[in-house]
């Protein structure tokens, strides 16, 4: 998962550099979490997760509190969470998680992006066999007082599947069903979570050349620039050449 995480992290940093769009996406997450579980983060684990992510994205606290207050209003419309699946050029599988107040608009926009980049939108469920949905938590190593082996032992009973370690972060992977338990356990250990989310991890990666990746990367950019799109996942194998193409975009 290392190189895949590196790719997602690079793209996320690029996307998060566009702060206005980032705050819009987090605002939608706040609305959905409040509508689902209430405005109290003490009793709403999903809201706590979103607030952690807002802090990591440097979203001002006042903005977060205003968004929670607005989401609590009955006049504030909810967003539908929809997933769209398709193939980019060269057979790269692409999974798109969206939050929309107009599903017809969102589907039409996403379909147009696939067509523009010589791909095709597929039917729901057609790519489920390619991806596993995992809980992913990012932690600053400087915030951990436990030895890594001790941390691993503490988390195994709460669904830990893998610990990924680099100079900047420790990444904890767990199953979808263990996501809430893992969040609660990390909080009980007084470990500050930098970011937490559900990701779709590909079972197998497809290798293409750097030149072939250009239209795939264009499609990913179009999708990530759309305000209705929350997350984008794919099964393109990352090579140093493709990472260089990304960096030069």
C-alpha positions as CSV (number, residue, x, y, z in Angstrom):
1,X,0.0,0.0,0.0
2,X,3.0,2.3,0.4
3,X,3.2,3.7,-3.1
4,X,-0.5,3.9,-3.4
5,X,-0.7,5.9,-0.2
6,X,2.1,8.1,-1.5
7,X,0.1,8.8,-4.6
8,X,-3.1,9.6,-2.7
9,X,-1.2,11.8,-0.3
10,X,0.4,13.8,-3.1
11,X,-3.0,14.3,-4.8
12,X,-4.7,15.1,-1.5
13,X,-2.0,17.8,-0.8
14,X,-2.5,19.2,-4.3
15,X,-6.3,19.2,-3.8
16,X,-6.1,20.6,-0.3
17,X,-4.0,23.5,-1.6
18,X,-7.2,24.8,-3.1
19,X,-8.5,25.7,0.3
20,X,-12.0,27.0,-0.7
21,X,-12.9,23.7,-2.4
22,X,-11.4,21.8,0.6
23,X,-13.6,23.7,3.0
24,X,-16.6,23.1,0.8
25,X,-16.1,19.4,0.9
26,X,-15.5,19.4,4.7
27,X,-18.7,21.5,5.0
28,X,-20.7,18.8,3.2
29,X,-19.2,16.2,5.5
30,X,-20.3,18.2,8.5
31,X,-23.8,18.5,7.2
32,X,-24.1,14.8,6.5
33,X,-22.6,13.8,9.9
34,X,-24.8,16.2,11.9
35,X,-27.9,15.1,10.0
36,X,-27.0,11.5,10.7
37,X,-25.9,11.7,14.3
38,X,-26.5,15.1,15.8
39,X,-24.4,18.2,16.6
40,X,-22.6,16.8,19.6
41,X,-19.1,15.4,18.7
42,X,-18.9,13.6,22.0
43,X,-21.8,11.3,20.9
44,X,-21.3,11.5,17.2
45,X,-18.1,9.7,16.1
46,X,-18.5,10.7,12.5
47,X,-18.6,14.4,13.4
48,X,-15.5,14.0,15.5
49,X,-13.8,12.4,12.5
50,X,-14.8,15.3,10.3
51,X,-13.7,17.9,12.9
52,X,-10.3,16.2,13.1
53,X,-9.9,16.4,9.3
54,X,-11.0,20.0,9.4
55,X,-8.2,20.8,11.8
56,X,-5.7,18.9,9.7
57,X,-6.8,21.0,6.7
58,X,-6.3,24.2,8.7
59,X,-10.0,25.1,8.5
60,X,-10.7,27.8,11.1
61,X,-12.6,26.7,14.2
62,X,-15.2,29.4,13.7
63,X,-15.9,28.1,10.2
64,X,-16.4,24.6,11.7
65,X,-18.7,25.8,14.4
66,X,-20.8,27.8,12.0
67,X,-21.1,24.8,9.7
68,X,-22.3,22.6,12.6
69,X,-24.9,25.3,13.6
70,X,-26.1,25.6,10.0
71,X,-26.2,21.8,9.6
72,X,-28.4,21.6,12.7
73,X,-31.1,23.8,11.0
74,X,-34.1,22.0,9.6
75,X,-33.9,24.3,6.6
76,X,-30.5,23.0,5.6
77,X,-30.9,20.4,2.9
78,X,-29.0,17.1,3.3
79,X,-26.7,15.6,0.6
80,X,-27.1,12.2,-0.9
81,X,-24.0,10.1,-0.8
82,X,-23.6,8.3,-4.2
83,X,-20.8,6.3,-5.7
84,X,-20.0,6.1,-9.4
85,X,-17.7,3.6,-11.1
86,X,-16.1,3.4,-14.5
87,X,-13.0,2.7,-16.5
88,X,-10.5,5.3,-17.6
89,X,-8.5,4.8,-20.8
90,X,-6.2,1.7,-20.8
91,X,-8.6,-0.1,-18.5
92,X,-7.8,1.8,-15.3
93,X,-10.7,1.3,-12.8
94,X,-11.9,4.5,-11.2
95,X,-14.2,4.7,-8.2
96,X,-15.8,8.1,-7.4
97,X,-17.5,8.9,-4.0
98,X,-19.8,11.9,-4.2
99,X,-22.1,14.0,-2.0
100,X,-24.7,15.8,-4.0
101,X,-27.9,17.8,-3.7
102,X,-28.7,17.0,-7.4
103,X,-27.9,13.5,-8.4
104,X,-28.8,14.0,-12.0
105,X,-26.3,16.9,-12.3
106,X,-23.5,14.9,-10.6
107,X,-24.0,11.8,-12.8
108,X,-24.1,13.9,-16.0
109,X,-20.9,15.8,-15.0
110,X,-19.0,12.6,-14.1
111,X,-20.1,10.9,-17.2
112,X,-18.9,13.8,-19.3
113,X,-15.5,13.7,-17.7
114,X,-15.1,10.0,-18.5
115,X,-16.1,10.6,-22.1
116,X,-13.9,13.6,-22.5
117,X,-10.9,11.5,-21.4
118,X,-11.8,8.4,-23.6
119,X,-13.2,6.4,-20.6
120,X,-16.6,5.2,-19.8
121,X,-18.9,5.3,-16.8
122,X,-20.1,1.9,-15.7
123,X,-22.9,0.4,-13.7
124,X,-22.9,0.5,-9.9
125,X,-21.3,-2.5,-8.4
126,X,-19.2,-3.3,-11.5
127,X,-15.9,-2.5,-9.7
128,X,-16.7,-3.7,-6.2
129,X,-14.4,-6.8,-6.8
130,X,-11.5,-4.6,-7.6
131,X,-11.5,-2.6,-4.4
132,X,-11.6,-3.3,-0.6
133,X,-13.0,-0.5,1.6
134,X,-10.7,0.2,4.5
135,X,-10.5,2.6,7.4
136,X,-7.3,4.7,7.2
137,X,-6.0,6.8,10.1
138,X,-3.0,9.1,9.8
139,X,-1.0,9.9,12.9
140,X,2.0,12.2,13.5
141,X,4.9,10.1,14.9
142,X,5.9,12.9,17.2
143,X,2.5,12.6,19.0
144,X,3.1,9.0,20.0
145,X,4.8,8.1,23.3
146,X,4.4,4.3,22.8
147,X,6.9,2.1,21.1
148,X,5.7,1.0,17.7
149,X,5.5,-2.6,18.7
150,X,3.5,-1.7,21.8
151,X,1.2,0.5,19.7
152,X,0.7,-2.4,17.3
153,X,-0.2,-4.7,20.1
154,X,-2.7,-2.2,21.5
155,X,-4.5,-1.9,18.2
156,X,-4.6,-5.5,17.0
157,X,-7.7,-6.3,19.1
158,X,-9.4,-3.3,17.5
159,X,-9.0,-4.4,13.9
160,X,-5.5,-3.3,13.0
161,X,-4.6,-4.9,9.6
162,X,-1.4,-2.9,8.8
163,X,0.8,-0.2,10.1
164,X,2.6,1.9,7.5
165,X,5.5,4.0,8.7
166,X,7.5,6.8,7.1
167,X,9.3,10.0,8.2
168,X,6.1,12.1,8.1
169,X,3.3,9.8,9.3
170,X,2.2,6.5,10.8
171,X,-0.8,5.2,8.9
172,X,-3.2,2.7,10.5
173,X,-5.3,0.5,8.2
174,X,-8.3,-1.4,9.5
175,X,-11.5,-3.0,8.0
176,X,-14.6,-1.0,7.3
177,X,-16.5,-2.6,10.1
178,X,-13.7,-1.8,12.6
179,X,-13.5,1.9,11.7
180,X,-15.4,3.3,14.7
181,X,-13.7,0.9,17.2
182,X,-10.3,2.0,15.9
183,X,-11.2,5.6,16.2
184,X,-12.4,5.2,19.8
185,X,-9.3,3.2,20.7
186,X,-6.9,5.8,19.3
187,X,-8.7,8.5,21.2
188,X,-8.5,6.4,24.5
189,X,-4.7,6.2,23.9
190,X,-4.7,10.0,23.7
191,X,-3.3,9.8,20.2
192,X,-4.1,12.8,18.1
193,X,-5.5,11.7,14.7
194,X,-4.4,14.0,11.9
195,X,-6.8,12.5,9.3
196,X,-9.2,9.6,9.2
197,X,-11.3,8.4,6.3
198,X,-12.7,5.4,4.5
199,X,-10.7,4.6,1.4
200,X,-11.1,2.1,-1.4
201,X,-7.9,0.1,-1.7
202,X,-7.3,-1.8,-5.0
203,X,-6.7,-5.5,-4.8
204,X,-4.6,-5.5,-7.9
205,X,-2.8,-2.7,-9.7
206,X,-2.7,-2.2,-13.4
207,X,0.6,-1.1,-15.0
208,X,0.7,1.5,-17.8
209,X,3.4,3.8,-19.1
210,X,3.9,7.4,-18.2
211,X,2.6,8.5,-21.6
212,X,-0.5,6.4,-21.2
213,X,-1.1,7.9,-17.7
214,X,-1.6,11.4,-19.0
215,X,-5.3,11.0,-19.9
216,X,-5.9,9.1,-16.7
217,X,-4.4,11.9,-14.6
218,X,-6.5,14.4,-16.6
219,X,-9.6,12.5,-15.7
220,X,-8.6,12.3,-12.0
221,X,-8.0,16.1,-12.0
222,X,-11.4,16.8,-13.6
223,X,-13.2,14.6,-11.0
224,X,-11.3,16.1,-8.0
225,X,-12.1,19.6,-9.1
226,X,-15.8,19.0,-9.1
227,X,-17.5,20.2,-5.9
228,X,-19.8,17.2,-5.8
229,X,-16.9,14.7,-5.7
230,X,-15.6,13.9,-2.2
231,X,-13.0,11.2,-3.0
232,X,-11.5,9.4,-6.1
233,X,-9.8,6.0,-6.1
234,X,-8.2,4.0,-8.9
235,X,-6.0,0.9,-9.5
236,X,-3.3,2.4,-11.6
237,X,0.1,1.1,-10.6
238,X,2.4,3.9,-9.6
239,X,5.9,4.2,-11.1
240,X,8.5,6.8,-10.6
241,X,7.8,8.0,-14.1
242,X,4.1,8.5,-13.4
243,X,4.9,10.3,-10.1
244,X,7.2,12.6,-12.1
245,X,4.3,13.3,-14.5
246,X,2.1,14.2,-11.5
247,X,4.7,16.5,-10.0
248,X,5.1,18.4,-13.4
249,X,1.4,18.9,-13.8
